[in-house]
Amino acid sequence: MKIAIMGAGLSGLACALTLEQKGITPVIFEKRREFGDRFVNCEILLSALSKPINDAIKYFSEKHKIYLNPASNIKELIIHSPHQTAVIKGNLGYTNLRGRIDNSFEKQLGQQVKSKVRFKSSKSYEKLLHEYSHVILATGDAAYAQKISSYDTAFTVKLKGANIKGDFAISSVHAWLNNDFAPQGYCYLIPISHDRANIVIAYPEYPRNKKIDSNLLWEKFKKGVANTLNQSLEIYEQFEITEYMVGICQYPRIGNTFLVGNNFGSIMPFLGFGQVAAILTGIYAALDISGQGDYQDLTKRLRKSFNNSLTLRKTMEKMSNDNFDTLVKSLKGRIGQGIFTGKLNYLKVVSKLLKPFV
């Protein structure tokens, strides 16, 4: 077998590491200059969103021998609506770094890979398909999935973010549910370190939202963050993404081509993070190639998680600011603690209850 992996992101590198464990050496093709060659941002591994995996870092280490060091554990999740704030405390998950920064997940995985990586590659999928027996499509977007498979786009997203200097509690993550900042979306602050943080607004690009001035939303959000933290914001890096696709493919394996990561549909629609699913798709593709599973079957749970997450997302999009106040108020105390720290998969249960109404 000759295996080509197109893309050196989370899913592609996880696939390569798993193949290496099975005695198979792939060749990795990456169009950029290095691992993590993109803007710097933060993401979260929230245990409540990855069940039945309660601790993703531990799971990947013990189950799959893929070792990742988070930026921090999350001890406090602070959720803001226009007039309410809920503080959830406990062992809630982890923050992690992405992009062109030391200790980003991409760079960590890249240091573990022994396979040859061809950076600044211009090889197309069609070319690789003629030269290799198996091709893993691990590009960072769903463009190839749309070309060769049935890909259901749920919506596209506009993201506007910045990295800021200030004074931050490294284990505290903030989230905002406020249509004045991100209509039908959400905002967050995730610390990079004690003196740097990542702030982002993300909202769906439905026709009525495209008419909104994103710069006005951004200014409102920055003012809201500054007031919440009671400190001024010093921005040192900014980024903006438009038409970022959130969806899922119907046929994750076509012949000897495997669609992993965003080509599979690893972004979970509810809050937009997808690191766990992306890494799992890479692992599952490698298990199929090595004769230890069927990719279609292995990814069924991820497909269910995507659909559950989409149900919650559609519910959230219908909520007004008054609804957000009611929701955040209800998360204070035992209910919020139970959802984010309990053993039961509340999000799965809630999505099933909501599905008939969405």
C-alpha positions as CSV (number, residue, x, y, z in Angstrom):
1,M,0.0,0.0,0.0
2,K,1.1,3.5,-0.7
3,I,-0.7,6.1,1.5
4,A,-0.9,9.8,0.8
5,I,-2.3,12.2,3.4
6,M,-3.3,15.6,2.0
7,G,-3.1,18.1,4.8
8,A,-1.0,18.3,8.0
9,G,-3.6,19.5,10.4
10,L,-5.1,17.6,13.3
11,S,-6.9,14.9,11.4
12,G,-4.1,14.3,8.9
13,L,-1.4,14.0,11.6
14,A,-3.6,11.8,13.8
15,C,-4.0,9.5,10.8
16,A,-0.3,9.4,10.2
17,L,0.6,8.7,13.8
18,T,-2.0,5.8,13.9
19,L,-0.7,4.3,10.7
20,E,2.8,4.5,12.0
21,Q,1.8,2.5,15.0
22,K,0.4,-0.2,12.7
23,G,3.7,-0.4,10.8
24,I,2.5,1.7,7.8
25,T,4.4,4.8,6.7
26,P,2.4,7.4,4.8
27,V,3.6,10.5,2.9
28,I,2.1,13.8,4.1
29,F,1.5,16.6,1.6
30,E,1.0,20.1,3.1
31,K,0.6,23.3,1.0
32,R,1.9,25.6,3.8
33,R,5.4,26.1,5.0
34,E,5.2,24.4,8.4
35,F,2.9,22.7,10.9
36,G,0.3,25.2,12.2
37,D,1.1,27.8,9.6
38,R,-2.0,29.9,10.2
39,F,-3.3,32.7,12.5
40,V,-3.1,32.0,16.3
41,N,-6.3,31.2,18.2
42,C,-7.5,29.3,21.1
43,E,-10.2,26.6,21.4
44,I,-11.7,24.5,24.1
45,L,-12.1,20.8,24.8
46,L,-15.3,20.9,26.8
47,S,-16.0,17.5,28.5
48,A,-19.8,18.1,28.3
49,L,-19.6,18.2,24.5
50,S,-17.3,15.2,24.0
51,K,-19.2,12.5,25.9
52,P,-18.9,9.6,26.3
53,I,-15.2,10.7,26.2
54,N,-14.9,12.6,29.5
55,D,-11.2,13.6,29.3
56,A,-10.1,13.9,25.7
57,I,-6.4,14.4,26.6
58,K,-6.3,11.2,28.7
59,Y,-8.4,9.3,26.2
60,F,-6.0,10.0,23.2
61,S,-3.0,9.3,25.3
62,E,-4.2,6.0,26.9
63,K,-6.3,4.6,24.0
64,H,-4.4,5.8,20.9
65,K,-0.9,6.8,22.1
66,I,-1.4,10.3,20.7
67,Y,0.0,12.8,23.2
68,L,-1.3,16.4,23.6
69,N,-0.6,19.0,26.2
70,P,-3.3,21.6,26.7
71,A,-2.7,25.2,27.3
72,S,-4.6,24.9,30.6
73,N,-7.4,23.0,32.3
74,I,-10.7,24.8,32.6
75,K,-11.8,25.3,36.2
76,E,-14.4,28.0,35.5
77,L,-16.8,28.6,32.7
78,I,-18.5,32.1,32.9
79,I,-21.5,32.4,30.7
80,H,-22.9,35.9,30.1
81,S,-26.2,37.0,28.6
82,P,-27.3,40.7,28.4
83,H,-28.4,40.8,32.1
84,Q,-27.4,37.5,33.7
85,T,-24.1,35.7,34.5
86,A,-23.7,32.0,35.4
87,V,-20.4,30.7,36.8
88,I,-19.8,27.0,36.4
89,K,-16.9,25.5,38.4
90,G,-15.3,22.1,38.3
91,N,-13.1,20.0,36.1
92,L,-14.7,21.1,32.9
93,G,-12.1,20.4,30.2
94,Y,-9.1,22.1,28.6
95,T,-8.1,25.0,26.5
96,N,-5.7,24.5,23.6
97,L,-3.7,26.6,21.2
98,R,-3.9,26.4,17.4
99,G,-1.8,27.9,14.7
100,R,1.6,29.6,14.5
101,I,2.6,29.4,18.1
102,D,4.7,27.1,20.2
103,N,2.7,24.3,21.8
104,S,-0.2,24.5,19.3
105,F,-1.9,21.1,18.8
106,E,-0.6,21.0,15.2
107,K,3.0,21.6,16.2
108,Q,2.7,19.0,19.0
109,L,1.4,16.3,16.7
110,G,4.0,17.3,14.0
111,Q,6.8,16.7,16.5
112,Q,5.5,13.1,17.0
113,V,5.2,12.2,13.4
114,K,8.1,10.2,11.8
115,S,6.7,10.1,8.2
116,K,7.9,12.3,5.5
117,V,6.2,15.7,5.2
118,R,6.4,17.6,1.9
119,F,5.7,21.2,2.8
120,K,4.7,23.8,0.2
121,S,3.2,21.0,-1.9
122,S,1.1,21.9,-4.9
123,K,0.0,18.3,-5.5
124,S,-3.7,18.0,-6.3
125,Y,-6.0,15.3,-5.1
126,E,-6.4,14.0,-8.6
127,K,-2.6,13.7,-9.0
128,L,-2.2,11.9,-5.7
129,L,-5.0,9.5,-6.6
130,H,-3.0,8.3,-9.6
131,E,0.2,7.9,-7.6
132,Y,-1.0,6.3,-4.4
133,S,-3.2,3.4,-3.5
134,H,-5.0,5.3,-0.7
135,V,-5.6,9.1,-0.3
136,I,-6.6,10.7,3.0
137,L,-8.3,14.1,2.4
138,A,-7.4,16.1,5.4
139,T,-7.5,19.6,4.0
140,G,-8.7,22.3,6.4
141,D,-11.9,23.0,4.5
142,A,-14.7,21.0,2.9
143,A,-14.0,22.0,-0.7
144,Y,-12.9,18.5,-1.8
145,A,-15.8,16.9,0.0
146,Q,-18.2,19.1,-2.0
147,K,-16.5,18.0,-5.2
148,I,-16.4,14.2,-4.7
149,S,-19.1,13.4,-2.1
150,S,-22.5,14.5,-1.0
151,Y,-21.8,17.2,1.5
152,D,-24.7,18.8,3.4
153,T,-23.8,22.4,4.3
154,A,-25.8,23.3,7.4
155,F,-24.7,27.0,7.3
156,T,-21.7,29.1,6.8
157,V,-20.1,31.2,9.6
158,K,-18.5,34.6,9.8
159,L,-15.7,34.8,12.5
160,K,-14.0,37.9,13.6
161,G,-11.4,37.7,16.3
162,A,-8.3,39.2,17.9
163,N,-5.6,38.4,20.4
164,I,-5.4,40.8,23.2
165,K,-3.0,41.8,26.1
166,G,-4.3,42.1,29.6
167,D,-4.6,40.3,32.9
168,F,-6.4,36.9,32.7
169,A,-7.2,33.9,34.9
170,I,-5.6,31.2,32.8
171,S,-8.2,28.6,33.8
172,S,-11.3,30.8,33.3
173,V,-13.2,30.8,30.0
174,H,-15.9,33.4,29.2
175,A,-18.8,32.9,26.7
176,W,-21.4,35.4,25.7
177,L,-24.9,34.7,24.4
178,N,-26.1,38.1,23.2
179,N,-27.7,38.9,19.8
180,D,-26.3,42.4,20.0
181,F,-22.8,41.0,19.8
182,A,-23.3,38.0,17.5
183,P,-26.9,37.6,16.1
184,Q,-27.9,33.9,16.3
185,G,-24.3,33.1,17.3
186,Y,-22.0,33.4,20.3
187,C,-18.8,35.1,21.5
188,Y,-16.0,33.9,23.7
189,L,-12.7,34.8,25.5
190,I,-10.2,32.0,26.0
191,P,-6.8,32.8,27.7
192,I,-3.6,32.1,25.9
193,S,-1.6,32.8,29.0
194,H,-1.9,35.0,32.1
195,D,-1.3,38.1,30.0
196,R,-2.8,37.2,26.6
197,A,-6.2,36.0,25.4
198,N,-8.2,35.2,22.3
199,I,-11.6,36.9,21.7
200,V,-14.0,35.9,19.0
201,I,-17.5,36.6,17.7
202,A,-19.1,34.0,15.4
203,Y,-22.4,34.1,13.8
204,P,-24.2,32.4,10.8
205,E,-24.2,34.1,7.5
206,Y,-28.0,33.9,6.9
207,P,-29.3,36.6,4.5
208,R,-30.6,38.9,7.2
209,N,-27.3,38.7,9.1
210,K,-25.2,39.6,6.0
211,K,-26.9,43.0,6.1
212,I,-25.5,43.7,9.5
213,D,-22.3,45.8,9.9
214,S,-19.8,43.3,11.4
215,N,-17.5,46.1,12.5
216,L,-20.3,47.6,14.6
217,L,-20.9,44.2,16.2
218,W,-17.2,43.9,16.9
219,E,-17.0,47.3,18.6
220,K,-20.0,46.5,20.8
221,F,-18.4,43.2,21.8
222,K,-15.0,44.7,22.6
223,K,-16.7,47.3,24.8
224,G,-18.7,44.5,26.5
225,V,-15.5,42.5,27.1
226,A,-13.7,45.5,28.5
227,N,-16.6,46.3,30.9
228,T,-16.8,42.7,32.0
229,L,-13.1,42.4,32.8
230,N,-12.9,46.0,34.0
231,Q,-9.8,46.6,32.0
232,S,-8.9,48.1,28.6
233,L,-8.1,45.8,25.7
234,E,-4.8,46.0,23.8
235,I,-5.1,44.2,20.5
236,Y,-1.9,42.9,18.9
237,E,-3.3,40.5,16.2
238,Q,-6.6,40.2,14.4
239,F,-8.2,37.8,12.0
240,E,-11.5,37.4,10.0
241,I,-13.0,34.5,8.2
242,T,-16.1,34.5,6.0
243,E,-18.2,31.7,4.5
244,Y,-16.6,29.1,6.8
245,M,-18.6,25.9,6.1
246,V,-20.3,23.8,8.8
247,G,-21.7,20.6,7.4
248,I,-21.1,16.9,7.1
249,C,-20.5,14.5,4.2
250,Q,-22.8,11.5,3.5
251,Y,-20.1,9.2,2.2
252,P,-16.9,9.5,4.2
253,R,-15.1,6.8,2.2
254,I,-15.3,6.7,-1.6
255,G,-13.2,3.8,-2.9
256,N,-9.8,4.2,-1.3
257,T,-10.3,7.9,-0.5
258,F,-11.1,8.8,3.1
259,L,-12.6,12.2,4.0
260,V,-11.4,13.2,7.4
261,G,-11.5,16.4,9.5
262,N,-13.5,19.2,8.0
263,N,-14.0,17.1,4.8
264,F,-15.8,14.6,6.9
265,G,-17.6,17.3,9.0
266,S,-15.8,17.5,12.3
267,I,-17.0,21.0,13.3
268,M,-19.7,20.6,15.9
269,P,-22.4,23.2,15.0
270,F,-23.5,24.1,18.5
271,L,-20.3,26.0,19.6
272,G,-18.2,25.5,16.5
273,F,-15.3,23.5,17.9
274,G,-14.2,20.2,16.5
275,Q,-10.8,19.1,17.6
276,V,-11.9,15.8,19.2
277,A,-14.0,14.8,16.2
278,A,-11.2,15.8,13.8
279,I,-8.6,13.7,15.5
280,L,-11.0,10.8,15.8
281,T,-11.7,10.8,12.0
282,G,-7.9,10.6,11.3
283,I,-7.6,7.7,13.8
284,Y,-10.6,5.9,12.4
285,A,-9.4,6.2,8.8
286,A,-6.0,4.6,9.8
287,L,-7.8,1.8,11.6
288,D,-9.8,1.0,8.5
289,I,-6.7,1.0,6.3
290,S,-4.9,-1.3,8.7
291,G,-7.8,-3.7,8.7
292,Q,-9.0,-2.9,12.3
293,G,-12.4,-1.4,11.6
294,D,-14.8,0.0,9.0
295,Y,-14.6,3.8,8.6
296,Q,-18.3,4.2,7.9
297,D,-19.2,2.3,11.0
298,L,-16.6,3.9,13.2
299,T,-17.8,7.4,12.3
300,K,-21.5,6.8,13.0
301,R,-21.2,8.2,16.5
302,L,-19.6,11.3,15.2
303,R,-22.5,11.7,12.8
304,K,-25.0,11.4,15.6
305,S,-23.1,14.0,17.6
306,F,-23.1,16.4,14.7
307,N,-26.9,16.0,14.3
308,N,-27.4,16.5,18.1
309,S,-25.2,19.5,18.0
310,L,-27.1,20.9,15.0
311,T,-30.4,20.5,16.9
312,L,-29.1,22.5,19.8
313,R,-27.7,25.1,17.4
314,K,-31.0,25.6,15.6
315,T,-32.7,26.0,19.0
316,M,-30.2,28.6,20.1
317,E,-30.7,30.6,16.8
318,K,-34.4,31.1,17.6
319,M,-33.7,32.6,21.1
320,S,-34.1,36.3,21.8
321,N,-31.9,38.1,24.4
322,D,-34.7,37.7,26.9
323,N,-34.6,34.0,26.3
324,F,-30.8,34.0,26.8
325,D,-31.3,35.8,30.1
326,T,-33.8,33.1,31.2
327,L,-31.4,30.3,30.0
328,V,-28.3,31.7,31.8
329,K,-30.3,32.4,35.0
330,S,-31.4,28.7,34.9
331,L,-27.7,27.6,34.7
332,K,-26.9,29.1,38.1
333,G,-26.5,26.5,40.8
334,R,-27.1,22.8,40.5
335,I,-28.6,22.7,37.0
336,G,-25.5,24.3,35.4
337,Q,-23.2,22.2,37.5
338,G,-25.0,19.0,36.5
339,I,-25.0,19.8,32.8
340,F,-21.3,20.6,32.7
341,T,-19.8,18.3,35.4
342,G,-22.3,15.3,35.6
343,K,-21.9,11.9,34.1
344,L,-25.1,12.0,32.1
345,N,-24.9,13.2,28.5
346,Y,-27.3,16.1,29.0
347,L,-26.7,17.6,25.6
348,K,-27.7,14.3,23.9
349,V,-30.8,14.1,26.0
350,V,-31.8,17.7,25.4
351,S,-31.2,17.5,21.7
352,K,-33.5,14.5,21.4
353,L,-36.3,16.3,23.4
354,L,-35.9,19.4,21.1
355,K,-35.6,17.6,17.8
356,P,-39.4,17.4,17.1
357,F,-39.7,21.2,17.6
358,V,-36.7,22.2,15.4
